[in-house]
Amino acid sequence: MLDAPDPTRTSFADGKIIKRIADGVGIVTFNNPAKRNAMSLDMWEGLGAALTELRDDPDVRVVILTGAGDKAFVSGADISQFETTRHNAEASADYSRRSEAQRALLAAYPKPTIACIRGFCLGGGMQVAMLADVRIASETSQFGIPAARLGIAYGYDGLKHLVSLVGPSWARLLMYTGMRIDAAEALRIGLVERVLPDGELWDATLQIARSIAVNAPLAIQAAKITIAQVLKDESQRDMEAVRQIGITCMDSEDFREGRTAFMDKRKPLFRGR
């Protein structure tokens, strides 16, 4: 998947982050298999650069995040950097500031995102996966947040997403014990949306991405904006944003195309305007 010549392929962080595009689908690969794709600070920054380019490309409708090799999606933070980047509270705060922009970019990403998870998805990898809109996992995947075993505090945003997905009781159990759970358990508690055999994972994920890519971008954006507001406290909801995207959809060329295609019994060709 990664070795075929591809004019859309770009690398960041000395090749540890790879970006490519296929049929309206942007693909970002965490490419550090020797360390089970553990996230270094330069990989966080490379991720931000790749996501920004895909965000600004009008031909990209959806983005898949995946890990190189068959051992891990992202196995966590690169602990070998901790002595220089996170050895105390001050250094850790600087690390968080430098990676915060990339996490915020993914959290507020305007296009649909899918985490394609094979193997280990731990710590920082869980944070990346939870920021995606949808999580598709292989049967051999393992999930966990070992912060308690390292003596560090997992960030507020990461725990907020964890609680929203699995509830406070499961969040407590995962955090207090540092336990790992398998894909079947992750599916049962709502951490992932689908679990597939290893050999079917990539094709199934790409099929889902392509089915999103051919749909009306503005309608998908409306769903994404509205769901985000639903998840907020009522006092913080931006109902004007919900109203405006609804108006934009109803006045769009895509809505007219959708109606016409339905009446003509053909597939619509949506342009995002």
Salt bridges, closest charged atoms under 4 A:
ASP6 OD2 - ARG20 NH1 3.95
ASP23 OD2 - ARG210 NH2 3.18
GLU45 OE2 - ARG98 NH2 3.49
GLU53 OE1 - LYS19 NZ 2.72
ASP56 OD1 - ARG55 NE 2.90
ASP78 OD2 - LYS35 NZ 3.25
ASP94 OD1 - ARG97 NH2 3.72
ASP133 OD2 - LYS224 NZ 2.83
GLU185 OE1 - ARG188 NE 2.65
GLU193 OE2 - ARG135 NH2 3.55
GLU240 OE2 - ARG243 NH2 3.00
GLU253 OE1 - ARG273 NE 3.23
GLU257 OE2 - ARG266 NH1 2.71
ASP264 OD2 - ARG266 NE 3.68
